Amino acid sequence: SSGINAEYGRKGGRACRFGFPRAISRRFCLHDVLSSVIGRRNNRMKRRLYDLARAKAEANFNDYNDIIMFLWQANMDIQYIAEDSYAVCNYITKYITKGDESHIDFDFKPDESKSTFQQFSKFAYSALKSREMGAHEGVDRILQWSGELWKSSETFKWVPTTTPENRSRTLRKIKDLEKQKGESTDIFYPDLVHTFYPGRPSGLESTTLYEFASDYETHPVDGKPQKGSNYIKITENGIYLRTMKKRSDNKRPPVIYHNNYSVKKSPELFYYSMLILYKPW
């Protein structure tokens, strides 16, 4: 285990802000929350929520677990978390998904000989090329392991469950809109909530939006409906639109994430989101 200088973190004779030296105890002790909070607010006393079993020689050691220390073979600072609310989930999620930093020269000079799209593409490429990456990703890229060390094992699928007026949709390209008739209102690309799910076959009427998004995925077509028990034909106003393929049993379903409303702050939106997701419509 790794030791820490007992004087480090002390200022003006106050207690070490890291809680060293740690209390000596023969067994694990869990203190009440009130005394721990009062202790943290008192500069002369740094009482923790708990004390691990430790000998006098371990007073200046980080908290550690014998088994994890043996397997990790490096310094560690394991801590007991007594919080069970949204705050902990939010903190951990933000920590492990924080964005990568880029080190590029932001003195971007426009090139009039290139289109706006080309200029922004060049800037985006420079930002990605100059970003920081972890050791695992660096090793993976050098050895050309195709992301086995750093890519996520899960796939994610966004399902907008807010009210129709608050949903975002993708507009069709201008060249596609110019080919349409003047009275046409079909200006958006088909999507899961507005097109694919409402246009599902009658045999899937009892399927919820959550089940449909998990079990089926968009399958590219060449103008002809695919045949087979795993394929379903999506139509709108009698017009064939897209083929959806049922996900195979050996393929992990995606993690569905959607609009997350607070039942206390926005009860109507919360229940609307739950109904549209888990009740067939």
N, C-alpha and C positions, 0 to 999 in steps of 0.2 A: 504494500500500500504506500501511498505517497504522503509525506509529511509536509506541514506548512509552518512557516515561521510564526511563532506566537505573537510577535510584535507587529506583524503585517496587518494593516487595516485599522490600527489604533491611532487616534488623533486626540491630543490634549488630555490624555489620561482617561479617555472614555473607553467603554467596552468595545472590543473588536466588532466591527459591523458584520463580520462573517460568522460570529458566534464562537470564536476560539478563545481560550481552550474549551473544549466540550466537557459537559458534566460527566463525572465518573459514576458508573452504575453497574450493578451486577446483573441486572435484567432490563428488559425493554419497559419503559415507562411512558404512558400516554397521559398528558396533562389536559386539564379542561381548557376550552377555547378562551374563556374570559381572561384567565391569568396569563395566557400566552400573548393575547392582544395587548394587555396592559404592559407586559414585559417588553414587547417590541416598541412601544411608545416611550418607554423610559430609557434614556440614553445610558444610564448606569447599569442597566440590567438587560441582558439579551436572552430572555427565556424562550425556548422553542416549544413547539406543540408536543414534542416527544423527545426522549433521550434513549439512544441505543445502548445496549450492553457494551461497555468498553472499559479497558484497564487504564491505569494512569499513563502508561507509555503511549496510549492511543489518543490522548487528549487533543493533540493537534493534527489528527488525521481526518480527512474527509470521511463522510459516511460511505460505507461500502458493504457489499454482500460477498461472502467468501466464494460462493460458486461462480457468480458473475465475474468477480475479480480474476479467478483462475482461468475462466474461458476468455475474458477480454484481454488479459495480460497488459493492462495499462491503467493509468489513473482514472478514477471515477468519482462521482459525487451523487450517489443515489439518494433520493429524498422521498419521504412518505407524503402523499397528497391527501389532505383531509377534505378538500373542496369537491363537491359533487354536482356543481351547477354548470350552466352554460359557459361561464367564464373560463374554466379550465379547458373545455373542448375548443373554445375559440382561440385561446392562447396556443395550444399545441398545434391546432390546424394552421394558424398563421405562421407559426415557427417553421414547420416542416414544408410549407408551400410558399415560403417567401421568394420573391422574384430574384433572378440573377442580376448582378451588377454588371454594367458595361463600361469599358474604358475606351472611349472614342473621342475624337476631336469634333466638338459640336459646332465648329466654325464651318457650317455647311454653306457652300456657294452654289446658287442655282446655275444650271447649265441650260441656256435657252435653246440649244440645239436638240434637247431631248424633251420628251413629254413629261407631264407632271407625274404620271404613273411610273415611268422609268427612273425619275429622280428619287421618288420616295422608295422605290424598290432597292435602289442602290444604297440609300441611307439605312433601310431596314437590314439589308445584308451586312453592312458594316457593323451595326449594333449587335447582331447575332454572332458575327465572327470574332468580335472583341470582348465577348462576355466572359465572366468568370465561370469556371466549372469545378466540380468536386473531383477528388482523386479517383473515385470509382468510375465516373464518367470519362475522365482523361485516360485511364488504363483501358477501359472498354473501347474507346475510339482508336487508340494506338494499336491494340491487338485485333481490331475489327471484329468484335464479338456481337455486333448488331444490337447493342443496347441491353444485353442480358444482365448487366450489373446495375443499371440505373433506371431503366424504363419501368413504368408502373405495370403491375400484373393485372390491374383492373382497367376496364374501359368505362367511360362515363357518357351519359346521354342526357341532354337537357330537354326538359318537357315544360313549356310555359303553362302554368296553371292559374295565372291571374285573369282578370276580366278581359273580354275581347278588346275593349278600347285601350287597354294598357299593354297589349302584346305587340312585340316587334316582328315585322315580316320582311322578307327580302324581295325587293322589286326586281322585275324582269329586266333584262338588258334592253337598251334603247332599240337595238336592231330587231329584237323580238317584238317589241311593242309597235314598231312601225309596220310590221307585217299583219297586225290584227285589224279587224274592221273598226270603223269609227265608233260604233255603239258598244264595243266590247269593254267590259270592266275587269277582265282577267289580267290584272297588272302585277300580281304577286306569284312567286314560284310556289308550287304545291308543297305543303309541309305536313308534319305529323298531326297536329291538332286541328287544322282547318280543312285538310283534304284526306289524308290517308286513313285516319281513324273514323271520321264520319262516312267515308266511302267504303268501309269494310264490308265483306259479304254478309248476307243474312245469317249465315251459320255462326257468325262471331258476334251476334248482337248482345250476348250476355258477357262478353269480354270487356274488362275495364281498360281504361286508357293506360294504366300502369302495366297491366299484363300484356297489352298490345305492344307497348314500347319495349318491354323486356323480351318478348318472345319473337318478335318480327323485326327484320331489318330491310332497308331499301335495297333492291336488287336491280342493277342496270339492265335495261332492255334495249332491243334493236327495233322496236316497233311491233313485235309479235309477243303475245303473252307466253310466258314460260309454262311448260307443262310439268306436272308432278304433284304429289300429295303435299309437298312442303311449300308450294307456291300458292298465293292467293292473288286475285286480280282486283285492283283498285279502280273504281269507276266514279265518275261525277257527271250527273245528268245524262247517263247512258254512254258517256265517252270513256274509253279505256285510257287510264292515266299511267299507272305504274304497277309493277309486280313487287309484292313483298314476299320475302322468303323467311320461312320459319327457322329460327336458330336451331342448330343441331344440338343434341343432348350433351355431346362432349365439349361444347363451346360455352364458356362462362357467360352468363347474361350480364349486361352492363349495369352499372350502378346508376339508378335514376335519381337525378337531382332536379329540384323544381323551386318555384317561388316559396320562400320561407317566411310566412307571416306569423306575428305574435298573436296568440289567442286572446291576450289581454289588451293589446294596443289596437289591433285590427281584427276583431272577432268575425266580422262579415267576410272579409277577404280570406281569413284562415279557413273557415268552414266551406267557402266556395272552392278554395283550392283542394280541400280534402274530397269534396263531392265530385268534382270534375275528374279527379285522379282515380278514385276508388269506387265510383258508382257508374255503371254503364249509362251512356246517353246517346 
